[in-house]
Every structure is written in structure tokens, then in C-alpha cells.
Amino acid sequence: MSDNNSNALKPELDREADLADSLVEALWQLESREVLQMLDSSRDGIAMQLAGPLGSVDLVRALPKTRSIKLRVSGSGVGIDGPVAVTDLARLPVRSSSIDVMVVLHGLEMVAKPAGLIHEIERVLVADGELVIAGFNPYSLFGLFSRSSDDSETPYRHSPSKVKQLLELADLQVERQVSNYFRPPIASSRWRGRTELFDRVGLRLLPKRGALYVLRARKRTYRITPVGIDFNALEQLRLGGLPTTARQGMGQIRLGERNSGSD
């Protein structure tokens, strides 16, 4: 190819790159807004964020009472401002039950089987800890039209229903889900503005089919209160129908209680 042809194509390539950046910026504005609305500004403790391909949210401003930690997946090309730790998704470099708030931006889309990463998240969260997950919905208009494109940052896109099911299996109770951007992946900002009708119709008819989804979950805690044995009530029971081992066990318990009382 001659230099003249190359120079002629350069403005066109730059224009396509600008359009692509415009689409990414539009998606990031929506995603960051939804993620920040999910966070509870009154939480304290330690907040950890696994940055995604679109960027990272400002946890210092959103959670002023927490100490924030940023993680980047090893081998990814995600650029993050400020100090950052590099991690492998198979084992997060954090102690168990040490994180109060966890923000995962498209981290599940970097693994083919996200159940392992979800269990790692459950491991590092404290009791009653909060989790916010953002992802791309493969069954949206955006996901269907962009399925054939090569996306090395998010090669595995999981539906929100699948993610919710995996969270429930890991004792992470989903409290809220939002979905946004019901348009196809149109790079041109002018043509993208003409598809606002897709958002209005999608929110009314298919509220869970947006390109972006954000989930908030909480780590379940089960509190068990020990209850003593009421032997007076047991005396009123007819124990003759119980198995021999059960009668012997109750007799040993009563004998132990009497011996401890005499001491």
C-alpha cells in the first residue's frame, strides 16, 4: 500500500477509534452510576474492588468510612489509577472474612466457570458483607450483536439469572438487580441517539434484558441460640414408646445433671 493511501485511511481509522471510545464512555457512565447507587455510604471497614475493562469506580469518595483496595487481574490490560495489587482469580490474595464491601466489575466474565470465583468472594467477605457485581448480559441486543466480536477482556459472558443462581448457592443473598442500555452496539453517537426508544420500551417490556446488569448481594449469616433441656417437661412425656438407646441417653443426661447439682 502506498504512503498516499495510508495517509488517506488514517483519518478514517482515527474516526472509527473515536466512535468506539464514545460507545465505551457511554457504557461506563451508565455502569459507574448504577454501581455507585448500589453502595451504602455508611459502611465502614475494608472495601475491595476488582476493576473491569471499562474502568474502576471511586470507592474513596463513595465509601468514605472504609479503607479501599484495588485489584487487577494478572495479564489483563486494564489501566487503574493509583496503587493496585495484581491477583489471580483462582485465589484472591486476601484473608478469609476480612472484606466488608466487594465490588467486582466484569470479573466473572474472565472465567469460563465463575462458581470458583464466587466462592472465593464468599470466603473473603465478612458476615453480613456486601457484594456488588457488574456484567454484560449476553442475551441483550448489545450482547447478541457483539457476540461474534473478539473481546479478550470479557471472553465469557454469563446471564444475570445464572449469576444469581450461583450467588444463592454460595449463601450470598441477592437484594437488588438493575439493568440498563437496551440498544444495539452502535458506535456513532448520532445514530445511537436515535435509538433512545429501545431504552424506553426495554425498561417497560423487558426490564432484565439490558446490556449492563448490576447485582447487590449480602453474605448470609445464621445465628444459632443454644437452648437448654427442660427435664420437667421430659418427665411428663411417656417414654415407654421411645427406643431403648433414646431412653438410656436421657437417663444419662438426667444423672449428669443431678451429679453436677450435688457438687
HELIX and SHEET records of a PDB file:
HELIX    1   1 ASP A    3  MET A   38  1                                  36    
HELIX    2   2 LEU A   59  ALA A   62  1                                   4    
HELIX    3   3 LEU A  108  MET A  110  5                                   3    
HELIX    4   4 ALA A  115  VAL A  124  1                                  10    
HELIX    5   5 LEU A  141  PHE A  145  1                                   5    
HELIX    6   6 PRO A  160  LEU A  169  1                                  10    
HELIX    7   7 SER A  189  GLY A  193  1                                   5    
HELIX    8   8 GLU A  196  LEU A  205  1                                  10    
HELIX    9   9 PHE A  231  GLU A  235  1                                   5    
HELIX   10  10 LEU A  239  GLY A  241  5                                   3    
HELIX   11  11 THR A  244  SER A  262  1                                  19    
SHEET    1   A 7 ALA A  85  THR A  87  0                                        
SHEET    2   A 7 THR A  66  VAL A  73  1                                        
SHEET    3   A 7 GLY A  45  LEU A  50  1                                        
SHEET    4   A 7 ILE A  99  LEU A 105  1                                        
SHEET    5   A 7 LEU A 125  PHE A 136  1                                        
SHEET    6   A 7 LEU A 212  LYS A 219 -1                                        
SHEET    7   A 7 LEU A 172  ASN A 180 -1                                        
END                                                                             
